[in-house]
Amino acid sequence: MDQRITVKIGEREYVLKAPTPEHEELFRLAAQAVDKRLKSYLASYPDKTPADLLSFVALNECVSRIQAQRKMDASLKEVDSLKTDIESYLKSIDKK
């Protein structure tokens, strides 16, 4: 059963439904990260609207996610390459 939780971002509170305790933790951590980034942008750009600042946060978070995905993809390719190398090595010593 979904649990209703409240998170605060900026000056606003949002009620969310968390289907699992893990989701609740993720929602809370994400809200804290967004709020922290929002406050940082507010300090740097006090003349910008909340919508502008939240757009900056969203863009920055998406860039971070894309970078992390690319790193993970590269790591998976490296793992596959190492697996192939190990299998080849094991076959070569098995033939001896």
C-alpha positions, -999 to +999 in steps of 0.1 A: +000+000+000+013+035-009+024+056+019+018+094+017+048+115+024+055+152+024+087+167+010+097+203+009+114+219-020+121+256-018+092+272+001+066+246-011+055+213+003+046+184-019+026+153-009+037+122-027+027+085-026+056+062-020+048+026-029+077+012-009+100+023+019+128+024-008+108+048-029+102+069+002+139+072+009+146+080-028+119+107-028+133+123+003+169+121-009+159+136-043+139+164-027+169+172-004+192+173-034+169+195-055+163+218-025+201+221-019+208+229-056+179+253-057+192+272-027+227+273-043+212+288-075+191+313-055+222+326-038+240+329-072+211+343-092+188+361-068+171+380-096+158+349-114+123+335-109+117+302-091+107+287-125+141+297-140+160+284-110+141+251-111+148+249-148+185+252-140+182+225-114+164+202-138+190+208-166+219+202-142+204+170-128+198+157-163+233+165-174+246+146-143+223+116-151+235+115-187+271+116-176+265+088-151+248+067-178+277+072-202+302+062-175+281+031-166+279+022-203+317+025-207+322+004-176+299-023-189+318-024-222+350-027-203+336-055-182+325-073-214+359-068-229+377-082-198+353-111-197+361-119-233+399-116-226+396-139-195+376-165-215+402-164-243+430-168-218+413-197-200+407-214-234+444-209-244+457-225-212+432-253-213+446-264-247+481-267-233 
